[in-house]
Amino acid sequence: MRYAETGFNLEVDLTRGNIERVETDPRDTELYLGGLGTNAKILWDRVPPEVEPFSPDNLLIFSAGLLCGTPATGCNRTIVSTISPQTLLMAFSMMGGFWAPELKYAGYDRVILRGKSPGLVYLWINNDKVEIRDASHLRGKGTVETAELIRQELKEPNAQVAAIGLAGENRVYFASIEQGRSSASRAGIGAVMGDKGVKAIAVRGTKDINLARPAEFMALCNEVLKYIKFRNENPIPGVMPILAGLGSPQEMKVHDEKWHTENFMWGNSRVRRKDFWNDEVAKQWAQTLDSMRTRLISCFNCPMTCGATISPPGLPTYMMKCFSKLTYTMAAFSDLEFGLGIAQSATEHGVDAFSAPQVMAFALELYENGILTDDDFPGMPSDNEGRFYWLLDRIVRREGIGDVLANGTYWAAKQIGKGAEAYAHNNIKKHEQLPLKLSMLNPIYFLMYATGEKMNITQIEGQFPQAPFPTREEREAFVKDWFQVPDEKFKQYFLDWEPRGEKSMPYYPTVEMCCDIVDWQEKMHYIDDALGMCSGLSSFPLKPPYHIHNYPKFISSGTGIDMDEAKLTQAAKRYRTLVRAVNIRRGMRRKDDKPPENHWKKRFPELEKELLDTYYKFKGWNNQGIPTKESLHELGLDYVFEDFEKRGIYSDNEGTPSSETLAEEKI
Amino acid sequence: MGEKKKKIVKTIKVDVDKCNGCRACEVACSAFHAAPKHSSNNPARSRIRVIREPLKDIYVPVYAGEYTPAECAGRDKYTIDGKEYEECAFCRASCPSRDIFKEPDSGLPLKCDMCESDPTLEKPSCVQWCLVDALTYEEREEEVEEGQEQEELETGLESLVDKYGMEKIMDTVARMSASKKD
């Protein structure tokens, strides 16, 4: 018997309409765990670098994490992986909600889609019965709307549905996959789903998920619940409220948005409004949120209530979480009422709430600067809010200028030319980043931004405080019950870290310390992504209930696989390296490992070079960021080395130029 | 009339306004009742189910009660605070009109037993796992008439007699008591 996992994949060939249930090799679980780890292995094995994002040979994998469907609190993430049309690299966007556990209860660990369906279809997985069904009547429907229609049509109110909207159908490069209160948004995976002709995947499962050593596993769960209660009652002092507790940043709860609105950038990630927040704004925004927010809600088996049901006046209800609350508001220089209203349309159309507002603000900036003209915007309203609604509509339909903007700021700027590239200024690896511009280089964040292949800083950072605490007393108090550290040395790094003086940024933490810190942060995210754990209870917040010391116990008692800290660390390193290998094989090199030029005002080129050089070495990568023969061998990834050799990847020191052709044009 | 007797009534208080819809209660319940205990979980076997309609803001944790062989003749709707609920949203019965509160493979009815076990739990599993306090546990003391049980027994037996006939019931009781003696 397989424990925690089901041991079966669902292989769906959309071209031929063939569906197979395939037993997986338990040895792969030991090596790659599940979720992201297994996805990386499958993409390495089955999607060679010649395969373009919109090729039928690209795979779209929906993987439940290894511990999804067990009683482990907050373990509910679906990890969706494919080759991104935007970055042309491996995308691994994720969603919480209820889909992954339902898939496990239906008897599968993951669904692997290949080929392309001749017509628009949806997949209906009902335990052992799996069907490809016609979805032509759902064409153009919103994501939330589609989920409801499918549940009604199947007469199955308990089915969990992941769906794309117009944006996905029209292969918008920042199209999302939406699922009730959650979405997998980054890097355009919704476009790949649309390209494959799949409108939705509905799942219903009524089978058991087994545990290898139940008593031990349940004791660990109870400890986690107890610690969550403790952390809820004891927020971390000295940090801003959204970082003091557990869960995703509690954007649906807080009214005080002084910090975000005055520190994050408005418009096309350009304008800082230092005196924006005042009593009147506070009052108005509080009123807006209170009047539209009907309930705080959670993902499967989690007490954190990070999401909310939002009912804007005159519009259908939808669900929201986290920072999408402010991205539209701030991109349009508007207010919360506008932001919560347009997010309703954006959720139904299925677009990423970081990229979409930034793309629209980018378009308006080009217009203001004469690079785009009235001819590009026929019939666009004159007010800012109206313009955003108009642009969103053009983008998701790929009409007129919308067809260009639908490719994201990087590709749109290239197509538009006339100096538009300078306005696509907030990208890493062709992908829009958080609207943040800061003054002085932070060496820890430099490394995370540069090398984090997860593409979004909120899914890379965590655990270690973002800034030093002012006094030694406060720092001592903080480290007192900081048992989550993998090694005592991290406490010392933090104790000695001062806001100014000799031991302050950018030269402290030292380069070596930065490597340790970033590696720890990254490791915890990668473990979460294989297990299906929400980073809100693990890798993101300070002092989380899940950490490197209890994770091995969860895995051993859950799956029956012998696991300890060293073995888990090694496994995480193995599939993290495999993610890099997939990307290296697609042309990613050192030149791509860089934050936006203007992310910090004060830069330190020599220090940055030293940081990158040292971190590459620390990770077992050569000077181009390519994993070395020795490090691959140590991880049991000799097959990667052989492939690299065969392709001449090592001999090419300058790095092959990464692909610069639009995914659209390649097919 | 019989003597007054004290009785502990185990009560789970359900605050639907506090429910976050996470279904941890279903996970905890089905794990607790797995054999061996906690060896598996499956919300479809849970004796508590959250009736959820997120877009209508309907969240009702409801417990499995008695089995009923027939469905209700009519089905009413209730409007509470402007939200329209199916009557079934509050009904505890394992009944033919819906698939909840039945074992998914055998179809046998499920019933909440307040996690009675040895050693006794401090509070039922679902309550322990509900950190948002939509479910809380309370023990109330009630005074009941001794005679009441007798009355209940007679009512129950009468309905069985109506259904199967006196003779069949007598035979069954006789056979049951004979087999007990063995």
Interface residues (C-beta under 8 A of the other chain):
Chain A: G69 T70 P71 T73 F98 Y105 V144 E148 P157 G180 R181 G205 T206 K207 D208 I209 N210 L211 P214 A215 F217 M218 L225 I228 K229 N232 T294 R295 L296 I297 S298 C299 F300 N301 C302 P303 T305 T309 P316 T317 M319
Chain B: N20 G21 C22 R23 A24 V27 A28 A31 A34 P36 K37 H38 S39 S40 N41 N42 P43 A44 R45 E53 P54 L55 K56 D57 Y59 P104 Q128 W129 C130 L131 V132
